């Protein structure tokens, strides 16, 4: 049997990443659904928040370890959450997540997040200024 290489491997990697992103959105939908058990909601909310957040446990610029959470922690958390959600519901959430992929992104929402990050950086700079000046 021949090992997959070249464009075929790249295509499979892209499909896997797209499926992970879709499942992250699906479990964020599941976290708000009343038909999902409370323990699955808690885990789904935590995993979705981490997967969709721009902040990583290990920053991506750290060699090798930086991508460890993207390759192991997030898919593992998603897999565990999917096991806790009833199968029929998960298929419904995946279909809704796939439908949301076609929706346009919110420029206003992106501006709001950028403003929050800038405010946090300004506050951190103001707070650290006291240590540097003393």
C-alpha positions in Angstrom: 0.0 0.0 0.0 1.3 3.4 -1.0 1.6 6.2 1.6 -0.5 9.3 0.7 1.7 12.2 -0.3 1.5 15.4 -2.2 -1.8 17.1 -3.0 -3.9 14.2 -1.8 -2.4 14.5 1.7 -2.8 18.3 1.7 -6.5 17.9 0.6 -7.2 15.4 3.4 -5.6 17.8 5.9 -7.7 20.7 4.7 -10.9 18.5 4.9 -9.9 17.4 8.4 -9.4 21.0 9.6 -12.7 22.1 8.1 -14.5 19.2 9.9 -12.8 20.2 13.2 -13.9 23.8 12.7 -17.5 22.7 11.8 -17.6 20.5 14.9 -16.3 23.3 17.1 -19.2 25.5 15.9 -21.6 22.5 16.3 -20.6 22.0 19.9 -21.0 25.7 20.6 -24.6 25.3 19.3 -24.9 22.2 21.5 -23.8 24.2 24.6 -26.9 26.3 24.3 -29.4 23.6 23.4 -31.8 22.5 26.3 -31.9 18.9 25.0 -28.2 18.4 25.8 -27.3 17.1 29.3 -25.8 19.7 31.6 -22.4 18.0 31.9 -22.1 17.9 28.1 -23.1 21.6 27.9 -20.3 22.5 30.3 -17.7 20.6 28.4 -19.0 21.8 25.0 -18.9 25.4 26.2 -15.4 25.1 27.5 -14.1 23.3 24.4 -15.9 25.6 21.9 -14.6 28.7 23.8 -11.0 27.4 23.6 -11.3 26.2 20.0 -12.8 29.4 18.7 -10.7 31.7 20.9 -7.6 33.4 19.4 -5.8 32.7 22.7 -4.0 29.3 22.9 -2.8 27.5 26.0 0.6 27.2 24.3 1.3 30.1 21.8 1.8 28.9 18.2 5.3 30.6 18.0 6.7 28.0 20.4 8.4 25.4 18.2 6.6 22.1 18.0 4.6 22.6 21.3 2.8 25.6 19.9 0.8 23.5 17.5 0.3 20.7 20.0 -3.0 22.1 21.3 -4.3 22.6 17.8 -3.5 19.0 16.8 -4.3 17.2 20.1 -6.1 19.2 22.7 -8.8 20.7 20.5 -9.7 17.5 18.5 -9.5 15.5 21.7 -11.9 17.8 23.5 -14.2 17.9 20.5 -14.2 14.1 20.3 -15.0 13.7 24.0 -17.8 16.3 23.8 -19.3 14.6 20.7 -19.4 11.3 22.7 -21.4 13.0 25.4 -24.0 14.5 23.1 -26.8 12.2 21.8 -26.0 11.1 18.2 -29.1 12.4 16.5 -28.7 15.8 18.2 -25.1 16.0 17.1 -26.0 15.4 13.4 -28.6 18.3 13.7 -25.9 20.6 15.2 -23.4 19.7 12.5 -26.0 20.5 9.8 -26.7 23.9 11.5 -23.0 24.6 11.7 -22.5 23.7 8.0 -25.4 26.1 7.2 -23.7 28.9 9.2 -20.5 28.5 7.1 -22.2 30.4 4.3 -23.2 33.3 6.4 -21.1 36.5 6.0 -18.7 37.4 8.8 -19.5 40.4 11.0 -17.2 43.4 10.5 -18.9 45.1 13.4 -18.2 42.0 15.6 -14.6 41.9 14.5 -14.2 45.6 15.3 -15.7 45.0 18.8 -13.2 42.2 19.5 -10.3 44.3 18.3 -11.5 47.2 20.6 -11.6 44.8 23.5 -8.1 43.6 22.8 -6.8 47.1 22.5 -8.5 48.1 25.8 -7.0 45.1 27.5 -3.5 46.0 26.1 -3.9 49.6 27.2 -5.0 48.6 30.7 -2.1 46.1 31.0 0.4 48.9 29.9 -1.1 51.3 32.3 -0.9 48.8 35.1 2.7 47.7 34.3 3.7 51.4 34.0 3.6 51.6 37.8 6.2 48.8 38.1 8.5 50.4 35.6 8.4 53.9 37.0 9.0 52.9 40.6 
